[in-house]
Amino acid sequence: MTNAVQPDWRAQSDWQAQPDGAARPDERQSRYVPVRCRECGATVLAAKFSVQHTSVQWDAAAVDQCAEFAARRAIGEQSPLIERCGAMRASIETAALEGQLPVSPP
Amino acid sequence: MNDRNGVRSIDVGAPPARFARGWHCLGLAAPFRDGSPHAVEAFGTKLVVFADESGVLRVLDGYCRHMGGDLSRGTIKGNAIACPFHDWRWGPDGKCVKIPYSRRVPPTARTRAWLTLEQNQQLFVWNDPQGNPPAPEVTIPRIEGAYSDEWSNWTWDSLSVDANCREVVDNVVDMAHFFYIHFAFPTYFRNVFERHIASQYLKTRSRPDYEPDARPATGSTTEIGLVSEAAYYGPSYMIDYLNYDYHGVPMDAVLINCHYPVTPERFILQWGVIVKKLPGLSPEQADKVAAKFAKFVGLGFQQDVDIWTHKTRIDNPLLCADDGPVYQLRRWYEQFYLDVEAVPADMVARHEFEIDTSRAVEAWEAEVAANIAARQAGVSTA
């Protein structure tokens, strides 16, 4: 495994004791690693099952820090309705190409 | 999750004990303004919808607090709904305003009034088990086409489904079912969940081996593209902005896919369509185009319903690498079933998931080609 940050939403790894129908974690073992945006420095956790597949977990601080989201919020858009940040995507693809982000099928 | 023999077990779980916090669309607003009260079975009870003197739609609990009469079978009298049993009059704020045969109204004579919203020519009610009003940021957004002469009127359809409404929400992440259930051919599929919004970005090709009106397929290789940007705003109201090929002309459409729960094991699924008028189309022709598209959508939903009413609830889906983020979606969806103070920040933090469709496209191209070859062989020997 990597030295990736292990936030709470991944910490539960067993199937037992999910209270009251609470949502379970994805059983597919993803190797999430931190990726820092080369444009604005916002940091997310990213995983790739394959070259094309991408899963990205942001936190509120990263969404606030993202320069592209900020520019679009300034013209009245909401970040949940923005399909992606181009700079973050480029940073993730670069991290995968350079081997910092492993491409690892579940 | 696998037993001693390595067999995977299904955890059926149980539907949630409460109903989701959020705005729920009850349908187009206009039909509720016909001068009569209307019954809506929702949220484990019966509601009454009626228009007050100024035409504002009001929603109250449907059962009279006096002796349990059904207000939806009563009469609108001024700004109040009158019970058919003893003529108790209930005002828009839920207070009993008059009991004609009594000298006074008991001070406790108050029923539940539901917060309402009209947007996009549709009526919404706010459900919150905690009784709080909605935060402004969770309001239902305006659809410009719903207020424009350049667009058709809404179609509107509904189906009652004997299943928990999580089944329809799961569709947001279910790339592969578009091929098997809706006869579409996804080539691009991406989800974003953040705060109260869950989005799906989808591109599909047509299926040359399948035509929705069941005519024999021609084997034409014309690839009718569809681009869809859909988002749930809260637990139950999805706006889907679509662009698709209509006889070689790009067509803009908006599809509403919404539902409200009747009980934990039943929901009413509703859908409506507007299309942007093509140059030269009369309003009637535009309405026909919308109706045709809505019919196609309805066929798809009927196939969904057939799946949902026969499948089991499953809390532990077994996913492959090329499935969507079912667990992350359900975690997003869970926010609407928790007290608002109890929603953890990471439950509503932004999550993005883009499926690698390359393997699916390869497999489906082969399947489509085989279907066409089989049809052609059948035709030539007939």
Interface residues (C-beta under 8 A of the other chain):
Chain A: P7 D8 W9 W15 Q18 G21 A22 A23 R24 P25 D26 E27 R28 F49 S50 V51 Q52 H53 T54 S55 V56 Q57 W58 D59 A60 A62 V63 Q78 S79 P80 L81 I82 E83 R84 P105 P106
Chain B: M1 D11 G13 A14 P16 R190 V192 F193 E194 R195 H196 I197 S199 Y201 E229 A231 D315 N316 L318 L319 A321 P325 V326 Y327 Q328 R330 R331 Y333 E334 P344 A345 D346 M347 A349 R350 H351 E352 F353 E354 I355 D356 T357 S358
